[in-house]
Amino acid sequence: MHALFRSATLTTTHLWFTVKAISALELDAYSGAALRGSFFNAIWERFCTNKSAPACAACPLHDVCPVSALVAPLREDDSGGQDIPRPYVIVPPLQGAKCYQPEEQFSFGMTLIGDIIQLLPYIMLSLSQLEAEGLGHRLKENAGRRGRFQIERVEVYHPWSEQRQTIYEGGKPQVSTPVVSVHVRECLPRAEQLDQEQVTLEFITPLRLVDRSHLVQQASFRPLLQRLLERYLALERHYGNADLTFTREDKDVLLQQAEGIVCSQDRTHWLDLKSYSNRQKRSTPIGGLQGEATFRGDLASLLPLLTVGELIHVGKDTVKGNGWYHIVKAKV
């Protein structure tokens, strides 16, 4: 078995929300940050029992708090010197900037990573608060309020198959237990179906990578694989198997192989975006690369990790919808 997955236990659970606008609702072209903020506010409002605390780090309840565990984990000071990623990613709508009229539908997703699936009931119990919060821009026709929406259905789906399961329908208080999750080892048979010497990736949402203190502004394989490897290992060790057996030598071998992969076609472009934080009262850049890039070389041992990246996303701001890609070309 691939060294990376010898003792892996990480899973991903993929939620898909189908909603209907109740009032006019306007979203930007990239609305992942707005969705992330709405989820945070809904869960915080519904379940935080110490709202006077300035931050989760200052709250004595953080060790047992679902808000801290799910949307604001107190793990900024990782012993490895790196931030530990939050255990979820947002999958934003792909319709672009749009104003939805009442009765129009749209969809978005949320991926829960590893054992954080245990907190799914908290998310489901926050749905009414999420609806009440509203979403998108404040509009004149809504008297300066955000657009309202109603959640019609929540499904759990497998991103590599047609398997879907409805776990919630509007008006029905009973929430089914999800059974559709993806184990990272499922990447191995998927990777075997791919061309072992060429792969094309489509970056659906902006890919924002920092390599050696510099933004990566053109398609490059080694920084992509390195950030993906670091992200996967962090997720596995904190939300999967804390005792994952993957050595420094194993990591060095993969990175040396990644150095030999070249970008043969770069059809990406840089997209400048900013995200405004109500909590911090400032904007932060979240732009990155979008488009397609084709890479060539000996990819056999690297493809499994690339398929994992389809599940967990990669780079900065994945919780806001960034770093979502899929593998385009497979063997027929």
N, C-alpha and C positions, 0 to 999 in steps of 0.2 A: 504494500500500500504506500501511497505517496507519504513522505515524511511529515508533511504538514497536517495530515488528517489521521495519523495513527491512533491518537487518543482523543480526537475531537468529539464534542457532544453538542456543539452550538446548533440551534435551530432558528429559523425565522418564521414568523406568522404574519401573513399579509392580509390586511383588512381593506375592504373597498366600500366606500360610502356613496350611495346614490341619494341625492338631495333635490328638493324642489324649492325654488324661490317663492317666498310669500309676498315680498315687496321688491321693488327695484334693487338690484344688487350688482355692484360694479367691482370687478377684479382687475388687477394689473396683469400684464402678460406673464409674470412670474409671481404667483401668489402663495408660494410655499411658506414664506416668512409670515404672511398674514394668517395662514392656517395654523402654523406652529404657535403663534401668539394666542390665537383663539382657543386652541387646545389647552395651553398652559393656563390661561385665565379661567377657563371652565373648571379644570381640575383643582386649581388653587382655590377658587371661590367655593367649590362644593366640598372640599375635604380638608383644607388647611384649618387647623384648630388653634393656630397661634399667628394670626395675621399681623400682629403688632411687631413681630420679629422683622428686622431689616432685611434679612436674607436667611436661606436655609442653614448656612454655616453658623449663624448666630442662634439657632433654635435648638434647645435641648432635646427636642422630639425627633430630630432628623433621622436617627437610626431606625425608627419604626414608622416613619411617615411615608405614605404612598406618593405624595406630591414630590418629596425629595427623591425618592427612588426612581420615579418615572420620568419627570420632566425637569428636575433640577438636582441631579445626584451630587452629593457632597464628595466629589472625588477629584477636585481640581489639583490636589497635591499628590499625584501618583508617585510612588517610590521610584519609578523608572524615569522620572523627569518629564513625562509627557501627560497631557490631558487624557483622561479616560473618556471615550465617547459615550454619549447618552444612548440608552438602549432602544432607540426608535429612529425611524426616518419618516419624513413626509413625502408622499408622492402627489405632486400638485396636479391640478387640471391642466390639460394641454390645449385648450381652445384658444389660448392667448388672451390678450386684453379684451374684455367683453362686459357689457351690461346686460344682465339677465332680467327679463321681465317676469312678473308673477306667473306661476305655473310652469316656467321653464326649468328643465332638469340640468344638473351637471354632476360630475363625479370627481372624487379624489381618494387617495389611499393613505394608509399609515402602516408601516411595517414594525412589528414588535420583535425585539431581538432576544433570543435565549430565554432564560427563566423569568424574564419580566412578563411573560405571558400570564403569569399568576395574577398580575394586576389588571387583567382585562376587565373584570367586573367594575373596577373603579372608572375606567374609560366609559363603559356602557352606562353607568349610573350618572355620568357627567353629560350625557347627550342633551338632556333638557336644558342644562345650563349653557351648553354650546349653542343651541338654537337661540336662547335668550340673548346671548352676547352679540349676535349678529356677525357680519363679515364684510370685509371690503371697505370701500370709501364711504365717508359720510356724505349723504346726498340731500339736496334741497327738497326733492320730492318725498323724502322720508323725514322731513323736518330736522335735518342735520344728523340723523342717526344712520348707522350702518344698515345694510340690507338684512332682512330676516329670511330665514330658510327653515324648511322642515326636513328632517332626516326620514326618508322613506324606507330605506333598506340598508343593512350592513351585511356584507358577505365576507367570508374567509375564502381565499383562493390560492391555488398553486400557480406560480407565475410561469412554469414550464409545461403545464398540462391544461386540460379543460376542467379540472376538478374545482368545484365551487360549492360552498355551503352557506346558506342564509342563516345568520345567527340573530338577526333582529329585524323586525318590520314595524313601521310606525303604527302606534296604537295597540301593539301587543307587548305587554310588559315582560313576558317570558323571554329570556335570552338563552339560546342553545349553547352548549359547550363546544368550542371549536375542536375539530379533529384534523383539519388540514394544515399541517406545518411542513416545512422543508428542512431536512437535515443536511448540513454542509457536505456530507459524504455523497449526496446525490449529484454533486458537481462532477464526480469522477466519470460516470457513464456519459454525462452530457459532454464533458471535455473530449472524450474519445470519439465523438461524432464530428468533431471539428477538424478542419484542415490543420495539420500539425506544423505547417511551415508558413502559414499566412492567416491573419485574422483582421477583420474590420470591425471597429467599434463605432457605434453611434452614440455621441454624448447628447442625451435628450435634454438635460438641464445643465446649466453651467458647471464646468469642472474647474475648481479652484485649487491648485496645488502650489505649495511652497517647497522649494528644493534649495538647500544650502542658503537659506535666508532670502531667496529671490522667488518672485512669482514665475510660474511656468506659463509662458504665453504662446507656446507653439507645441504641437503634439510631440511628445517624447516618451519612450516606453519605460525606461528605468525609473524615472521619478514616479510615474503612475504606479508601477508594480511595487515600488518601495513603500509608498504611502498606503497602498492597498494591503500589503503584507502587515505593516504596523497596525493598521486599523483592525484587520481580522484577528491578529494575535491579542490585541487589547480586548476586543469583544469576547473572544473565546475565553480568555482567562478571568474575565469579570462576570460574564453572563452564561458561560458554558462550563468548561473544565478548567478549573484554576490550576490544575497540575499538568497542563498540556506539555507533552514531551516534544519540544522543538528547540534544538540547540542553536547557539550562535553560529556554529559551523554550518548547520542546515540553512540558516538565513543567508550566510555569505555565499553559499553555492547558488541559491536562487538569484541573488542580486548580480553575481558574476554572469550568469546566463542571461539576465535581463539586459546587461550592458551590450550583449551581442545582437540584440534585436534592433532593427532599423525601421524608421518610418518611411515607407515607400510612397505613400500618398497622404498628403495632409490637406483635407478639405474642411478644416476647422476655422473658426473666426473668433475673435475676442469680443465678449459682450460685457459692457460696463453696467453694473447694477448696484444699487444701494438698498440697505434695509434699515428702517428706522425703529429704534427701541424706545418704547414708552417708558420702560424702567430706567434706562440709562440716559434718556432724553438726548439722544444723538444718533446720527446715521453711521453705518459701517459699510464698507464695500463688500459685496458678495458676488461680483461678476466673475466670469471665467470663460473657458473655451466651450464652444458648441459646434456641432457638425460631426463629420466622419473622419476617421483616420485609419489607414491600413498599415499593419506592421508585418515585417517578414523576418524569418530566422528560425532557429530551432526552438519551437514553442511548446514541445511536448510536455515538459514538466511545469510549464508556467500557465497553461490553459486552465487547469483546475482552479487556480486562484482567481483567474479572470472571470470564471463563471460564478464564483462566490461573490465577486464584486457586483454582479448583476443583482444580487439579493440585498447586499448591505450598503451599496453605493460607496463612493470614495471621495476623499478630499475634504475641504472645509465646508461648513454649513450644510451638511447632509440633513440635519434636523429641520432645515428650512427648504428642503427639496433639491439641493444641489447634488452634483456628482452621480446622477442617475444615468446609466448607460446600458446598452445591450449589445450583444454580439450579433453582427449582421449576417456574416457569411459562414455557412456550415456545409459540410459535404452533402451532396444530394444522393 
